[in-house]
Structures are given as C-alpha cells and as structure tokens.
C-alpha cells in the first residue's frame, strides 16, 4: 500500500481513500443503514479485507452492537453468542487499562505472538477467518454515563504485512471522526443506530427474512427475500404501503394460499392468544415453475423489540425458505461452539425446514416429547428463549446448498 511520498506527505491515492472514508462515516451518522459501506471504506484505506465496529466486551444480547465488513453473519453470530467471552485481546486491553478513547492497539501491544496463537479465540475463530494482525481503535472507553466501550478494528491475514506506526496514526484519525459521528448520532437517534445494526445483520443472512408492521404490510425485507419476491414464482410484493410500511403487501399466486398467508400474518401481528399457529409448521406456497414450494414461517414479536424504531413499529417476523436452495447447519460448529449433541444437531437442522413437531419426530424416528426435550436443550445452549429468536440465530449460522 502506498504510504508517503518522498517529501513526507501522504500520497494522493491514500488521501483520496481516507477522504472518502471520512465522508462515508459522516454520511452513515445521518443514514445509519450505510454503516457497512463506511466500514468497507475504512478497510480500503489500509488494504484490509475486514473491518468491524463493535462493543468488544458486550454482545448485542446485552445491549452492545456490531457492524461488520468482510465478516459473514454466521461468524458475527458465533462471536456474539460464544466467543465474545474468549476475546483475549479485548480482555487484555481492559486488564492493562488501555481502553482509553483514541488509543489504537496492535495485537503485539497486548499479548505475545505465541500466547495469541494458543488462545481459544484464535484457534477456533480468528484462524478460520485468517485474522492474525489486528489494529483496533478505541472509539469510546465507556467512562461516560450510559455508554460502554466501543472500538473499530481492521484486520490482516498471517501472510500479510503487519500494521505499521503509519497505520496506527491514520487509524487514530479515523477513530476521532468515528467518535464525533457516532457520539452525535447516538444522542439524536440511538434507536435508528441500533435498528441499522440489526437490519445490517439480517441483510447478511442467506435465507429470506421479512418484518411486518402493525397492519400486516412489509416494513422490511432482506435481499434474499427481495430476490424471491422479484422472481414472482409463487410469492410477490404488491405495492401500496403506508409510511413506515412502504414495501407493500406479500401475496401468493394461488388465492387459497394467499388467504391462508394473509390470515397467518394478521394472527401473528394481533398476537391473539386464542388463535395461535404452531411456528414450525409453516405455510407451503406453490410455485408456478413446478419447483418445490416455498415454506413461510411467521411469528409474533414482543411489543418492545429491537427491530422497531420511531415511525416503524414491527409486530411480526417471517422466514421464507427455498427447498431448492436448502439451508445447512455445520454440525461440527454446533457441537464445538454450543456443545450440542448429534441428536440436537439433527433437531436444529429439522427446525429449519418448517415442518411441524410431529413431522420432525417422524423424520428423526423419535417421539414428539423427545423433540421437545431436544429443543429445550437447544434453547438453553444457544441462550435463546423463543422459537423466532432461535430461528433467527440458526438461519444466521446456516449456509446454502444450491
């Protein structure tokens, strides 16, 4: 990467990259959904493939946040649910009192190379992502009331050059801009920032995810869901949304299935305790192409949920699964990270298919009580409490097999 010209000035190519990164940072402060683009620009300044803006000591489940560029949703989920407690570099920075606003830390500032190489987070997590060199800037140190430590990290692989003092100084400038942009934004639109964090995670998921507003219209659909609707092969979006529900209404090609889909959505948003439908049964939506039907699963959300924001009240979440592009869970990951048994792994995989409890039991050749027991154990091991929450975690961990 070009650094400085012979007279000591930053060369024009690097200056252009840095100026672009600063512009995107302040743009994201006004439009939180653009944070992933800002992170890409920050990574490009240092010729890095990955950049993460997060609260390294706190996962989203306890009020933290994470935006990522170059890191999959599955790996983001693994960090947030399991490896945050093993983040050696963050823990060591905390122990040494180095989490101070404006500090920029390298891996070697915190632990010897051999110690990092033998750590759980490197052996089980960073090594898979080829993360060896870390350059982490402290955006907030958590000293202000109501805040928690937040940082922006850029990463390089083992075969890449280590970060230089020039990288440290440049990232220090970036961190200052981040502190101004995020600090101002959090005071003005904290809910929008956290919503952007959540929807950025949904955007990275390979399965279709849809959020429904108070009238049953679509408040949000991730790119995978939008590709299904655009194809028009059994499911589509009909325009006519209201403010905050601007995408319109999901429709099915067959009138009988369209009626059933509409009823399922309205039941979910009304949260009527007298009309529950079992989440895992789902709806089969016929496709004119004669491909296997889509499976749609819809679940109510609590009134106070992280997917809502001022002017956009989300009441239900839907998962659209395409059997032609099946979701597959890595059993080795489920066992290593969450301690699941083989039977629990099979149950988790079956849970993705949208079948009812009795069908799962028949497929696995076990009783329904056994399936319920496995699900309770999976809830406990993954730290989830509702079926929709578990489903969201699993689709985030899954990959697609065309």
VEXDREN-2710 file (C-alpha; in Angstrom, 1 decimal):
% VEXDREN-2710
k/r/px/py/pz
1/UNK/0.0/0.0/0.0
2/UNK/1.4/3.5/-0.8
3/UNK/2.2/5.4/2.4
4/UNK/4.0/8.7/2.0
5/UNK/5.8/10.5/-0.8
6/UNK/9.5/11.3/-0.5
7/UNK/8.8/14.7/0.9
8/UNK/6.8/13.1/3.8
9/UNK/3.3/14.0/2.6
10/UNK/0.6/11.4/2.3
11/UNK/0.3/10.4/-1.4
12/UNK/-2.8/11.4/-3.4
13/UNK/-4.2/7.9/-3.7
14/UNK/-4.2/7.3/0.0
15/UNK/-5.5/10.7/0.7
16/UNK/-8.4/10.1/-1.7
17/UNK/-9.2/6.9/0.1
18/UNK/-9.1/8.5/3.5
19/UNK/-11.2/11.4/2.5
20/UNK/-13.8/9.0/1.0
21/UNK/-13.8/7.0/4.3
22/UNK/-14.4/10.2/6.3
23/UNK/-17.2/11.2/4.0
24/UNK/-18.9/7.8/4.4
25/UNK/-18.6/7.9/8.2
26/UNK/-20.5/11.2/8.5
27/UNK/-23.0/10.1/5.9
28/UNK/-23.6/7.0/8.0
29/UNK/-24.2/9.2/11.0
30/UNK/-27.2/10.7/9.1
31/UNK/-28.2/7.4/7.5
32/UNK/-27.3/4.6/9.9
33/UNK/-28.1/1.9/7.3
34/UNK/-24.9/2.9/5.5
35/UNK/-22.5/1.9/8.2
36/UNK/-21.4/-1.3/6.4
37/UNK/-20.3/0.9/3.4
38/UNK/-18.4/3.2/5.8
39/UNK/-16.6/0.1/7.2
40/UNK/-15.6/-1.0/3.8
41/UNK/-14.2/2.4/3.1
42/UNK/-12.2/2.3/6.3
43/UNK/-10.8/-1.2/5.4
44/UNK/-9.8/0.1/1.9
45/UNK/-7.7/2.8/3.5
46/UNK/-5.4/0.1/5.0
47/UNK/-5.8/-2.5/2.2
48/UNK/-7.7/-4.8/4.6
49/UNK/-10.4/-7.3/3.8
50/UNK/-12.2/-7.0/7.1
51/UNK/-13.4/-4.2/9.4
52/UNK/-15.6/-4.4/12.5
53/UNK/-17.2/-1.6/14.5
54/UNK/-18.5/-3.1/17.8
55/UNK/-18.6/-3.2/21.6
56/UNK/-15.9/-5.8/22.2
57/UNK/-16.8/-6.6/25.8
58/UNK/-20.6/-6.6/25.2
59/UNK/-22.6/-8.6/22.7
60/UNK/-25.8/-7.3/21.2
61/UNK/-27.8/-9.5/23.6
62/UNK/-26.7/-7.3/26.5
63/UNK/-27.1/-4.0/24.7
64/UNK/-24.0/-3.9/22.6
65/UNK/-23.8/-3.6/18.8
66/UNK/-21.8/-4.9/15.9
67/UNK/-21.4/-3.8/12.3
68/UNK/-19.1/-5.8/10.0
69/UNK/-17.5/-5.7/6.6
70/UNK/-15.9/-8.8/5.2
71/UNK/-17.2/-11.0/8.1
72/UNK/-20.2/-13.3/7.5
73/UNK/-23.4/-13.2/9.6
74/UNK/-22.6/-16.7/10.8
75/UNK/-19.3/-15.6/12.1
76/UNK/-20.8/-12.5/13.6
77/UNK/-23.4/-14.6/15.4
78/UNK/-20.7/-17.0/16.7
79/UNK/-18.7/-14.1/18.1
80/UNK/-21.7/-12.5/19.7
81/UNK/-23.1/-15.7/21.2
82/UNK/-20.0/-17.6/22.2
83/UNK/-16.6/-16.0/21.5
84/UNK/-17.1/-12.6/23.0
85/UNK/-16.3/-14.2/26.4
86/UNK/-13.0/-15.5/24.9
87/UNK/-11.8/-12.3/23.2
88/UNK/-8.3/-12.3/24.6
89/UNK/-7.2/-9.0/23.0
90/UNK/-10.2/-7.1/24.4
91/UNK/-9.8/-8.7/27.8
92/UNK/-6.1/-7.9/27.9
93/UNK/-6.7/-4.3/26.8
94/UNK/-9.2/-4.0/29.7
95/UNK/-6.8/-5.5/32.2
96/UNK/-3.9/-3.2/31.2
97/UNK/-6.1/-0.1/31.4
98/UNK/-5.6/0.6/27.7
99/UNK/-9.2/1.0/26.8
100/UNK/-8.9/4.8/26.6
101/UNK/-10.6/6.9/23.9
102/UNK/-8.3/7.5/21.0
103/UNK/-5.9/4.6/21.7
104/UNK/-5.0/2.4/18.7
105/UNK/-3.7/-1.0/19.7
106/UNK/-2.0/-3.8/17.8
107/UNK/-2.0/-7.5/18.7
108/UNK/1.6/-7.3/19.8
109/UNK/0.8/-4.4/22.1
110/UNK/-1.3/-6.8/24.2
111/UNK/-0.1/-10.3/24.1
112/UNK/3.0/-12.2/22.8
113/UNK/2.5/-13.9/19.4
114/UNK/2.7/-17.4/20.9
115/UNK/0.1/-16.6/23.5
116/UNK/-2.3/-15.3/20.9
117/UNK/-1.7/-18.3/18.7
118/UNK/-2.7/-20.7/21.5
119/UNK/-5.8/-18.7/22.6
120/UNK/-9.2/-20.2/22.1
121/UNK/-10.4/-17.2/20.0
122/UNK/-7.5/-17.6/17.6
123/UNK/-7.6/-21.4/17.3
124/UNK/-11.3/-21.7/16.9
125/UNK/-12.4/-18.4/15.4
126/UNK/-9.7/-16.0/14.0
127/UNK/-7.7/-18.7/12.3
128/UNK/-10.7/-19.7/10.2
129/UNK/-11.1/-16.0/9.1
130/UNK/-7.4/-15.6/8.6
131/UNK/-7.2/-12.9/11.2
132/UNK/-3.7/-12.6/12.5
133/UNK/-2.8/-8.9/12.6
134/UNK/-5.3/-6.6/14.5
135/UNK/-5.3/-2.8/14.5
136/UNK/-8.0/-1.8/17.0
137/UNK/-9.0/1.8/17.7
138/UNK/-10.9/2.7/20.9
139/UNK/-13.9/4.9/19.9
140/UNK/-15.4/5.1/23.4
141/UNK/-14.0/3.8/26.7
142/UNK/-17.3/3.6/28.5
143/UNK/-16.5/6.3/31.0
144/UNK/-19.4/8.5/30.1
145/UNK/-22.7/7.6/31.8
146/UNK/-24.9/5.1/29.8
147/UNK/-22.1/4.2/27.4
148/UNK/-20.0/1.1/27.0
149/UNK/-16.5/0.5/25.4
150/UNK/-16.7/0.6/21.6
151/UNK/-14.0/0.1/19.0
152/UNK/-13.2/-0.2/15.3
153/UNK/-10.9/-3.0/14.3
154/UNK/-9.2/-3.6/11.0
155/UNK/-7.6/-7.0/10.3
156/UNK/-5.0/-8.7/8.1
157/UNK/-4.1/-12.3/7.5
158/UNK/-1.0/-14.1/8.6
159/UNK/0.7/-13.8/5.2
160/UNK/0.0/-10.0/5.0
161/UNK/2.4/-7.3/6.3
162/UNK/1.9/-6.3/9.9
163/UNK/0.4/-2.9/10.7
164/UNK/2.9/0.0/10.9
165/UNK/3.1/3.1/13.0
166/UNK/1.8/4.9/10.0
167/UNK/-1.3/2.7/10.1
168/UNK/-1.7/3.5/13.8
169/UNK/-1.6/7.2/13.2
170/UNK/-4.0/7.0/10.3
171/UNK/-6.5/4.8/12.2
172/UNK/-6.2/7.2/15.1
173/UNK/-7.6/10.0/12.8
174/UNK/-10.3/7.7/11.7
175/UNK/-11.3/6.9/15.3
176/UNK/-11.6/10.6/16.1
177/UNK/-14.1/11.0/13.2
178/UNK/-16.0/7.9/14.3
179/UNK/-16.3/9.3/17.8
180/UNK/-17.8/12.5/16.6
181/UNK/-20.1/10.8/14.1
182/UNK/-21.4/8.1/16.4
183/UNK/-21.5/10.3/19.5
184/UNK/-23.7/12.9/17.8
185/UNK/-25.9/10.2/16.2
186/UNK/-26.4/8.3/19.5
187/UNK/-27.7/11.4/21.2
188/UNK/-30.1/12.1/18.4
189/UNK/-31.2/8.8/17.0
190/UNK/-30.0/5.9/19.2
191/UNK/-33.0/3.8/18.1
192/UNK/-32.1/4.2/14.5
193/UNK/-28.5/3.3/15.1
194/UNK/-29.4/0.0/16.9
195/UNK/-32.1/-0.7/14.2
196/UNK/-29.5/-0.2/11.5
197/UNK/-27.2/-2.6/13.3
198/UNK/-29.9/-5.2/13.5
199/UNK/-31.0/-4.9/9.8
200/UNK/-27.4/-5.0/8.7
201/UNK/-27.2/-8.4/10.3
202/UNK/-30.4/-9.5/8.6
203/UNK/-29.1/-8.3/5.3
204/UNK/-26.1/-10.8/5.6
205/UNK/-28.4/-13.8/6.1
206/UNK/-28.8/-16.2/3.1
207/UNK/-32.4/-17.0/4.0
208/UNK/-35.3/-14.7/3.3
209/UNK/-36.5/-12.6/6.3
210/UNK/-39.5/-10.2/6.3
211/UNK/-40.7/-7.8/9.0
212/UNK/-44.3/-6.9/9.3
213/UNK/-45.8/-3.7/10.6
214/UNK/-49.0/-3.1/12.6
215/UNK/-51.3/-3.5/9.5
216/UNK/-49.6/-6.6/8.2
217/UNK/-47.7/-4.8/5.5
218/UNK/-44.0/-5.3/4.9
219/UNK/-41.8/-2.9/6.9
220/UNK/-38.5/-4.6/5.7
221/UNK/-37.3/-7.4/3.6
222/UNK/-33.7/-8.5/3.4
223/UNK/-32.0/-9.0/0.0
224/UNK/-32.7/-12.8/0.0
225/UNK/-36.4/-12.2/0.5
226/UNK/-36.5/-9.4/-2.1
227/UNK/-34.9/-11.8/-4.7
228/UNK/-37.8/-14.2/-4.0
229/UNK/-40.4/-11.5/-4.5
230/UNK/-38.7/-10.2/-7.6
231/UNK/-38.7/-13.6/-9.2
232/UNK/-42.5/-13.8/-8.8
233/UNK/-42.5/-17.6/-8.6
234/UNK/-45.4/-18.0/-6.2
235/UNK/-44.7/-15.0/-3.9
236/UNK/-44.6/-11.3/-4.7
237/UNK/-45.0/-7.9/-3.2
238/UNK/-48.0/-5.8/-4.1
239/UNK/-47.3/-2.1/-3.8
240/UNK/-49.3/0.3/-1.7
241/UNK/-47.5/0.6/1.6
242/UNK/-48.0/3.3/4.1
243/UNK/-45.3/5.5/5.7
244/UNK/-43.2/3.1/7.7
245/UNK/-44.6/0.1/5.8
246/UNK/-43.5/1.3/2.3
247/UNK/-42.8/-2.1/0.7
248/UNK/-46.4/-3.2/0.4
249/UNK/-48.2/-6.5/1.0
250/UNK/-46.9/-10.1/0.4
251/UNK/-49.2/-12.0/-1.9
252/UNK/-49.3/-15.7/-3.0
253/UNK/-50.1/-16.7/-6.6
254/UNK/-52.9/-19.1/-5.6
255/UNK/-55.9/-17.4/-4.0
256/UNK/-56.4/-20.1/-1.3
257/UNK/-52.7/-19.9/-0.3
258/UNK/-52.9/-16.1/-0.4
259/UNK/-55.9/-16.2/2.0
260/UNK/-54.0/-18.5/4.4
261/UNK/-50.9/-16.4/4.2
262/UNK/-52.9/-13.2/5.0
263/UNK/-54.6/-14.9/7.9
264/UNK/-51.3/-16.1/9.3
265/UNK/-49.8/-12.6/9.1
266/UNK/-52.8/-11.0/10.8
267/UNK/-52.8/-13.6/13.5
268/UNK/-49.2/-13.0/14.2
269/UNK/-49.4/-9.2/14.4
270/UNK/-52.5/-9.3/16.5
271/UNK/-50.9/-11.7/19.0
272/UNK/-54.3/-13.2/19.7
273/UNK/-53.8/-15.9/22.3
274/UNK/-56.8/-17.8/21.1
275/UNK/-55.6/-18.2/17.5
276/UNK/-52.0/-19.5/17.8
277/UNK/-50.5/-21.4/14.9
278/UNK/-47.5/-23.6/15.6
279/UNK/-44.4/-21.7/14.4
280/UNK/-42.6/-24.7/13.0
281/UNK/-45.5/-25.9/10.8
282/UNK/-45.3/-23.0/8.4
283/UNK/-47.1/-22.5/5.1
284/UNK/-46.3/-24.2/1.8
285/UNK/-46.5/-21.7/-1.1
286/UNK/-46.9/-23.4/-4.5
287/UNK/-44.6/-22.2/-7.3
288/UNK/-45.8/-21.9/-10.9
289/UNK/-42.4/-23.1/-12.1
290/UNK/-43.2/-26.5/-10.5
291/UNK/-40.2/-26.2/-8.2
292/UNK/-40.7/-27.3/-4.6
293/UNK/-42.9/-25.0/-2.7
294/UNK/-41.5/-22.1/-0.5
295/UNK/-42.0/-22.6/3.2
296/UNK/-43.1/-19.5/5.1
297/UNK/-42.9/-19.3/8.9
298/UNK/-44.3/-16.3/10.7
299/UNK/-44.0/-15.4/14.4
300/UNK/-45.2/-12.6/16.6
301/UNK/-42.7/-10.2/18.2
302/UNK/-42.8/-8.6/21.6
303/UNK/-44.2/-5.0/21.6
304/UNK/-40.8/-3.8/22.7
305/UNK/-38.3/-5.3/20.2
306/UNK/-35.0/-4.2/18.7
307/UNK/-36.5/-4.4/15.1
308/UNK/-38.8/-1.4/15.7
309/UNK/-37.9/2.3/15.6
310/UNK/-39.8/5.6/15.9
311/UNK/-42.3/5.6/13.0
312/UNK/-41.8/1.9/12.2
313/UNK/-43.4/-0.5/14.6
314/UNK/-42.7/-4.1/13.8
315/UNK/-45.1/-6.7/15.1
316/UNK/-44.1/-10.0/13.4
317/UNK/-41.1/-11.6/11.6
318/UNK/-41.3/-14.1/8.7
319/UNK/-38.8/-16.5/7.3
320/UNK/-39.0/-17.6/3.7
321/UNK/-37.2/-20.9/3.0
322/UNK/-36.5/-22.2/-0.5
323/UNK/-36.1/-26.0/-0.5
324/UNK/-34.3/-25.7/-3.9
325/UNK/-31.5/-23.8/-2.0
326/UNK/-31.6/-25.6/1.3
327/UNK/-30.1/-24.2/4.4
328/UNK/-27.5/-26.4/6.0
329/UNK/-26.0/-26.2/9.5
330/UNK/-22.5/-27.2/10.2
331/UNK/-22.8/-29.9/12.8
332/UNK/-19.1/-29.5/13.8
333/UNK/-19.7/-25.9/14.6
334/UNK/-22.8/-26.6/16.6
335/UNK/-21.0/-29.3/18.6
336/UNK/-17.8/-27.3/19.2
337/UNK/-19.3/-23.9/19.9
338/UNK/-22.6/-24.7/21.6
339/UNK/-21.9/-28.2/22.9
340/UNK/-24.9/-29.7/21.1
341/UNK/-25.2/-33.5/20.8
342/UNK/-25.7/-35.2/17.5
343/UNK/-29.4/-35.6/18.2
344/UNK/-29.7/-31.9/19.0
345/UNK/-27.9/-31.0/15.8
346/UNK/-30.3/-33.1/13.8
347/UNK/-33.3/-31.5/15.6
348/UNK/-31.9/-28.0/14.9
349/UNK/-31.5/-28.9/11.2
350/UNK/-35.1/-30.2/11.0
351/UNK/-36.3/-27.0/12.7
352/UNK/-35.1/-25.0/9.7
353/UNK/-37.3/-26.9/7.3
354/UNK/-40.6/-25.5/8.5
355/UNK/-42.2/-28.8/9.5
356/UNK/-44.4/-29.5/12.5
357/UNK/-43.4/-31.2/15.7
358/UNK/-45.0/-34.5/14.7
359/UNK/-43.3/-34.4/11.3
360/UNK/-39.9/-33.7/12.8
361/UNK/-40.4/-36.6/15.2
362/UNK/-41.4/-38.9/12.4
363/UNK/-38.4/-37.9/10.3
364/UNK/-36.0/-38.4/13.2
365/UNK/-37.7/-41.6/14.3
366/UNK/-38.3/-40.3/17.8
367/UNK/-41.3/-39.3/19.9
368/UNK/-42.6/-35.7/20.0
369/UNK/-41.6/-35.5/23.7
370/UNK/-38.0/-36.3/22.7
371/UNK/-38.1/-33.5/20.1
372/UNK/-39.4/-31.1/22.7
373/UNK/-36.7/-32.1/25.1
374/UNK/-34.0/-31.5/22.4
375/UNK/-35.5/-28.1/21.6
376/UNK/-35.5/-27.1/25.3
377/UNK/-31.8/-28.1/25.5
378/UNK/-31.0/-26.2/22.3
379/UNK/-32.7/-23.1/23.7
380/UNK/-30.5/-23.3/26.8
381/UNK/-27.3/-23.9/25.0
382/UNK/-27.8/-21.1/22.5
383/UNK/-29.1/-18.6/25.0
384/UNK/-32.4/-18.2/23.1
385/UNK/-35.9/-18.1/24.6
386/UNK/-38.4/-18.0/21.8
387/UNK/-38.8/-20.1/18.6
388/UNK/-38.5/-17.0/16.4
389/UNK/-35.3/-16.0/18.3
390/UNK/-33.8/-19.5/17.8
391/UNK/-34.8/-19.5/14.1
392/UNK/-33.1/-16.2/13.6
393/UNK/-29.9/-17.5/15.1
394/UNK/-30.0/-20.7/13.1
395/UNK/-30.6/-19.1/9.7
396/UNK/-27.7/-16.7/10.5
397/UNK/-25.4/-19.7/11.1
398/UNK/-26.6/-21.7/8.1
399/UNK/-25.2/-21.8/4.7
400/UNK/-27.0/-22.6/1.4
401/UNK/-26.6/-25.7/-0.7
402/UNK/-28.0/-25.0/-4.2
END
